[in-house]
Amino acid sequence: MLSKAYLSSLCLLLAVPFSRTLPVESSLEARTTLPAGCYGKRTGIHFTTYSACQIPSDDPMAHCPQSAVLVDPSMTHISSDYPTYPTIQQAIDSIPNNNRRYTILVMAGTYHEQLNVTRAAPLSIIGQTYDPLDRSKNLVTVIGGTANYNSRYTDNAFTSTLTVAPNLNASLTGSGPTGFAVPEGTPFGNIDFRVYNIDFRNTEFDISNGPALAISVSRANAGLYYCGFYSYQDTVYIGKLGNAYFFQNEIAGQTDFLYGFGTAYISNSKLLMRSCGGGVTAWKGTNTTFENRYGVYIASSDLVAANSSIAATMKGKCALGRPWNNLHRSIFMDTYMDASIKPVGYITWSAIPIPPALLGEYGTYGPGWDPVGRNTTQLQAGVLTVMTTELTAAEVKKFRKPEDVFITEQGKKNIDWIDEQFYAW
């Protein structure tokens, strides 16, 4: 049986260009030379659908789906066969409000924009690249966003480089352990939003100087594949009813750079600590609507200093997280940790008792794993508490896979929006 990794490569190599003159559905079915498994049972839409489209050429749209829209800052490639826009946001705004899946191809370059996606129907934004399976070779970077320095904005939501939410109310972070009270009746946003091979940077400050989001996902499903997200404080925010799946991403930050109310699953990725401040995770832990397995789950990834020049100064100083409230849930699973991690792992924060918060680890390893240190007590809410929970195989089972944590209000798995080719379970 072919491994997932081998199949991914094979699918990419065998991807057959298809004609833009065919309907989208026919175009997908026409690629009969791909081996079984290159298309998912759930949606039939994979990155192999886009791989030929992503390779830069003189005719950038030759191998793209018929519904594709082009972003070309130079406006050099203009054709009656497809729309062309100079900015990514203009391309997003051009997509009709219907139920059809659309694709936006972004030509290689650096874009200074803040992006906002409110569309409910499926949308994929793909960056040009010669190697879709190597994030380090991404050719598209979006630089935008600001920092909420000295609370100059009424909400952290206004700082994000990329926002995926149905409206402003849904995206607002609010303050305190329960955050902004999203009005009843607020709709769900995008049911299947995807980004491939694009880096997003919030660069107003080169230090942690107030919340500065690189991505914000609320009341929406978002799959991020071979992307990069870079900031210092609050890099990744997953808001209420937000679901985000990160595969082969690079995420950089310093202070609480994974935080939110929703559910994030980070797989086969690299988390870069630019310095030590607060913790890596600071989950607020409530979606206020139905019982869910909200939290942030980091699996089969690396948690390391951003570069060798700062690694020595960070040794033993970075915390895995700190509990915003007693509903915080974060679990590191089968993840390598370098020597930057504090021996105790998680640290104290709020002045409330920890249970039922879960600050967990399972199968973590490397210089940052210290079984003695993890069992050291700390003073939390006036009580000496072991902050880190080392989970057993039985205890971690209900959080082990994305299908275990992305669930519907009826308790059923909610993973149809995940690219099956990058779902390694």
Sequence and secondary structure as in RCSB ss.txt:
>XXXX:A:sequence
MLSKAYLSSLCLLLAVPFSRTLPVESSLEARTTLPAGCYGKRTGIHFTTYSACQIPSDDPMAHCPQSAVLVDPSM
THISSDYPTYPTIQQAIDSIPNNNRRYTILVMAGTYHEQLNVTRAAPLSIIGQTYDPLDRSKNLVTVIGGTANYN
SRYTDNAFTSTLTVAPNLNASLTGSGPTGFAVPEGTPFGNIDFRVYNIDFRNTEFDISNGPALAISVSRANAGLY
YCGFYSYQDTVYIGKLGNAYFFQNEIAGQTDFLYGFGTAYISNSKLLMRSCGGGVTAWKGTNTTFENRYGVYIAS
SDLVAANSSIAATMKGKCALGRPWNNLHRSIFMDTYMDASIKPVGYITWSAIPIPPALLGEYGTYGPGWDPVGRN
TTQLQAGVLTVMTTELTAAEVKKFRKPEDVFITEQGKKNIDWIDEQFYAW
>XXXX:A:secstr
   HHHHHHHHHHH     TTS HHHHHHT TTS TTSS SS S  THHHHHHHS  SSTTTTS TTEEEE TT 
   BTTB EESSHHHHHHHS SSSS EEEEE SEEEE  EEE   S EEEEE  S TT GGG  EEEE     GG
G SS GGGG SEEE SSHHHH   STTT     TT     SSEEEES EEE  S SS  S   SEEE SSEEEEE
S EEE SBS EEE TT EEEEES EEEEEES EEESSEEEEES EEEEEEEES SEEE    SSS    EEEEES
 EEEESSHHHHHHHTT B SB  SSTT EEEEES EE TTB TT S   SSS  TT EEEEES BSTT  HHHHT
 EEEETTEEEE  EE  HHHHGGGSSHHHHSB TTS B  TTS GGG   
